[in-house]
Amino acid sequence: MRPQIAEKLAEEALKEDVDAVVAYHDGDVRAAITTLLLDCRHLRLQLALAEGQTIGSMTAGSRPTAQRT
């Protein structure tokens, strides 16, 4: 599948989710973005904590990372 087609399909699939998040916040886009950013911050913290727990059990070179690739 060509990148442009995949991007278009992903955008269409997310449109309903975006609309639902904004509707949940009574149309307040800033509140919706704030909530999503706080969720991202929380998930990054949880991932960092999980990384700390697994670091001793991983073999050399196979450490998980929180960075997107």
Backbone as JSON Lines, residues from 0, in Angstrom:
{"i":0,"aa":"M","n":[0.84,-1.17,0.0],"ca":[0.0,0.0,0.0],"c":[0.89,1.24,0.0]}
{"i":1,"aa":"R","n":[0.55,2.18,-0.85],"ca":[1.34,3.4,-0.94],"c":[1.15,4.25,0.31]}
{"i":2,"aa":"P","n":[2.21,4.98,0.7],"ca":[2.15,5.78,1.93],"c":[0.99,6.77,1.96]}
{"i":3,"aa":"Q","n":[0.69,7.39,0.82],"ca":[-0.39,8.39,0.8],"c":[-1.74,7.73,1.1]}
{"i":4,"aa":"I","n":[-1.95,6.53,0.56],"ca":[-3.21,5.83,0.79],"c":[-3.31,5.41,2.25]}
{"i":5,"aa":"A","n":[-2.23,4.87,2.79],"ca":[-2.22,4.45,4.19],"c":[-2.48,5.63,5.12]}
{"i":6,"aa":"E","n":[-1.87,6.77,4.8],"ca":[-2.05,7.97,5.62],"c":[-3.5,8.43,5.58]}
{"i":7,"aa":"K","n":[-4.1,8.4,4.41],"ca":[-5.5,8.81,4.26],"c":[-6.43,7.89,5.05]}
{"i":8,"aa":"L","n":[-6.19,6.58,4.98],"ca":[-7.01,5.62,5.71],"c":[-6.87,5.83,7.22]}
{"i":9,"aa":"A","n":[-5.65,6.07,7.68],"ca":[-5.42,6.31,9.11],"c":[-6.13,7.58,9.56]}
{"i":10,"aa":"E","n":[-6.07,8.61,8.74],"ca":[-6.73,9.87,9.07],"c":[-8.24,9.68,9.19]}
{"i":11,"aa":"E","n":[-8.82,8.94,8.26],"ca":[-10.26,8.68,8.29],"c":[-10.64,7.85,9.5]}
{"i":12,"aa":"A","n":[-9.81,6.87,9.85],"ca":[-10.1,6.01,10.99],"c":[-10.05,6.8,12.3]}
{"i":13,"aa":"L","n":[-9.16,7.77,12.38],"ca":[-9.03,8.56,13.6],"c":[-10.05,9.69,13.72]}
{"i":14,"aa":"K","n":[-10.67,10.06,12.6],"ca":[-11.6,11.19,12.62],"c":[-12.71,10.99,13.65]}
{"i":15,"aa":"E","n":[-13.29,9.8,13.68],"ca":[-14.35,9.53,14.65],"c":[-13.84,9.62,16.08]}
{"i":16,"aa":"D","n":[-12.64,9.12,16.32],"ca":[-12.05,9.2,17.66],"c":[-11.82,10.65,18.07]}
{"i":17,"aa":"V","n":[-11.3,11.45,17.15],"ca":[-11.06,12.87,17.43],"c":[-12.38,13.57,17.74]}
{"i":18,"aa":"D","n":[-13.38,13.3,16.92],"ca":[-14.7,13.91,17.14],"c":[-15.26,13.52,18.51]}
{"i":19,"aa":"A","n":[-15.07,12.26,18.9],"ca":[-15.58,11.78,20.19],"c":[-14.88,12.46,21.36]}
{"i":20,"aa":"V","n":[-13.56,12.63,21.24],"ca":[-12.8,13.28,22.32],"c":[-13.25,14.74,22.47]}
{"i":21,"aa":"V","n":[-13.39,15.43,21.36],"ca":[-13.81,16.84,21.42],"c":[-15.24,16.93,21.95]}
{"i":22,"aa":"A","n":[-16.12,16.03,21.53],"ca":[-17.5,16.04,22.02],"c":[-17.54,15.78,23.53]}
{"i":23,"aa":"Y","n":[-16.7,14.87,24.01],"ca":[-16.64,14.57,25.44],"c":[-16.3,15.82,26.24]}
{"i":24,"aa":"H","n":[-15.5,16.69,25.65],"ca":[-15.1,17.94,26.31],"c":[-15.99,19.1,25.89]}
{"i":25,"aa":"D","n":[-17.21,18.79,25.48],"ca":[-18.21,19.8,25.11],"c":[-17.71,20.79,24.07]}
{"i":26,"aa":"G","n":[-16.93,20.3,23.11],"ca":[-16.44,21.13,22.03],"c":[-15.21,21.95,22.36]}
{"i":27,"aa":"D","n":[-14.7,21.83,23.56],"ca":[-13.52,22.58,23.98],"c":[-12.26,21.84,23.52]}
{"i":28,"aa":"V","n":[-11.72,22.28,22.39],"ca":[-10.57,21.61,21.79],"c":[-9.35,21.71,22.7]}
{"i":29,"aa":"R","n":[-9.18,22.84,23.34],"ca":[-8.03,23.01,24.25],"c":[-8.1,22.01,25.41]}
{"i":30,"aa":"A","n":[-9.27,21.81,25.97],"ca":[-9.44,20.84,27.06],"c":[-9.17,19.43,26.56]}
{"i":31,"aa":"A","n":[-9.61,19.13,25.34],"ca":[-9.37,17.81,24.77],"c":[-7.88,17.55,24.59]}
{"i":32,"aa":"I","n":[-7.17,18.53,24.06],"ca":[-5.72,18.39,23.85],"c":[-5.01,18.26,25.2]}
{"i":33,"aa":"T","n":[-5.42,19.06,26.17],"ca":[-4.81,18.99,27.5],"c":[-4.96,17.6,28.1]}
{"i":34,"aa":"T","n":[-6.16,17.05,28.01],"ca":[-6.4,15.7,28.53],"c":[-5.52,14.67,27.83]}
{"i":35,"aa":"L","n":[-5.42,14.76,26.52],"ca":[-4.61,13.8,25.77],"c":[-3.13,13.94,26.12]}
{"i":36,"aa":"L","n":[-2.66,15.16,26.3],"ca":[-1.26,15.36,26.69],"c":[-0.99,14.81,28.09]}
{"i":37,"aa":"L","n":[-1.93,15.0,28.99],"ca":[-1.77,14.44,30.33],"c":[-1.77,12.91,30.29]}
{"i":38,"aa":"D","n":[-2.61,12.34,29.43],"ca":[-2.61,10.88,29.25],"c":[-1.27,10.4,28.72]}
{"i":39,"aa":"C","n":[-0.72,11.12,27.75],"ca":[0.6,10.76,27.19],"c":[1.67,10.83,28.27]}
{"i":40,"aa":"R","n":[1.65,11.88,29.06],"ca":[2.63,12.04,30.14],"c":[2.54,10.87,31.12]}
{"i":41,"aa":"H","n":[1.31,10.51,31.49],"ca":[1.11,9.4,32.42],"c":[1.63,8.09,31.82]}
{"i":42,"aa":"L","n":[1.33,7.83,30.56],"ca":[1.77,6.59,29.92],"c":[3.29,6.54,29.78]}
{"i":43,"aa":"R","n":[3.92,7.7,29.5],"ca":[5.39,7.72,29.44],"c":[6.0,7.4,30.79]}
{"i":44,"aa":"L","n":[5.4,7.92,31.86],"ca":[5.88,7.62,33.2],"c":[5.73,6.13,33.5]}
{"i":45,"aa":"Q","n":[4.58,5.57,33.15],"ca":[4.36,4.14,33.38],"c":[5.35,3.3,32.59]}
{"i":46,"aa":"L","n":[5.64,3.71,31.36],"ca":[6.61,2.99,30.54],"c":[8.01,3.08,31.15]}
{"i":47,"aa":"A","n":[8.37,4.26,31.64],"ca":[9.68,4.42,32.27],"c":[9.8,3.54,33.51]}
{"i":48,"aa":"L","n":[8.73,3.46,34.28],"ca":[8.74,2.6,35.46],"c":[8.86,1.13,35.06]}
{"i":49,"aa":"A","n":[8.16,0.74,34.02],"ca":[8.23,-0.65,33.55],"c":[9.62,-0.96,33.01]}
{"i":50,"aa":"E","n":[10.23,0.0,32.31],"ca":[11.6,-0.18,31.82],"c":[12.55,-0.43,32.98]}
{"i":51,"aa":"G","n":[12.38,0.31,34.05],"ca":[13.23,0.16,35.22],"c":[13.09,-1.22,35.86]}
{"i":52,"aa":"Q","n":[11.9,-1.78,35.79],"ca":[11.65,-3.1,36.36],"c":[12.25,-4.21,35.52]}
{"i":53,"aa":"T","n":[12.3,-4.02,34.2],"ca":[12.76,-5.1,33.32],"c":[14.23,-5.01,32.96]}
{"i":54,"aa":"I","n":[14.88,-3.92,33.32],"ca":[16.25,-3.7,32.87],"c":[17.19,-4.82,33.33]}
{"i":55,"aa":"G","n":[16.99,-5.36,34.51],"ca":[17.87,-6.41,34.99],"c":[17.63,-7.76,34.34]}
{"i":56,"aa":"S","n":[16.45,-7.96,33.78],"ca":[16.14,-9.26,33.2],"c":[16.36,-9.32,31.69]}
{"i":57,"aa":"M","n":[16.76,-8.23,31.09],"ca":[16.96,-8.21,29.64],"c":[18.41,-8.57,29.31]}
{"i":58,"aa":"T","n":[18.58,-9.2,28.16],"ca":[19.93,-9.5,27.7],"c":[20.55,-8.25,27.11]}
{"i":59,"aa":"A","n":[21.85,-8.23,27.01],"ca":[22.56,-7.06,26.49],"c":[22.08,-6.73,25.08]}
{"i":60,"aa":"G","n":[21.79,-5.47,24.85],"ca":[21.4,-5.02,23.52],"c":[19.92,-5.17,23.21]}
{"i":61,"aa":"S","n":[19.13,-5.72,24.11],"ca":[17.71,-5.92,23.8],"c":[16.81,-5.08,24.7]}
{"i":62,"aa":"R","n":[17.35,-4.02,25.24],"ca":[16.59,-3.16,26.14],"c":[15.47,-2.44,25.39]}
{"i":63,"aa":"P","n":[14.23,-2.46,25.91],"ca":[13.14,-1.74,25.26],"c":[13.35,-0.24,25.37]}
{"i":64,"aa":"T","n":[12.75,0.5,24.47],"ca":[12.9,1.95,24.49],"c":[11.54,2.62,24.4]}
{"i":65,"aa":"A","n":[11.42,3.79,25.0],"ca":[10.17,4.53,24.97],"c":[10.08,5.43,23.74]}
{"i":66,"aa":"Q","n":[11.14,5.53,22.98],"ca":[11.17,6.4,21.81],"c":[10.47,5.75,20.62]}
{"i":67,"aa":"R","n":[9.73,6.55,19.88],"ca":[9.1,6.06,18.65],"c":[10.16,5.89,17.59]}
{"i":68,"aa":"T","n":[9.97,4.9,16.75],"ca":[10.92,4.7,15.64],"c":[10.26,4.94,14.32]}
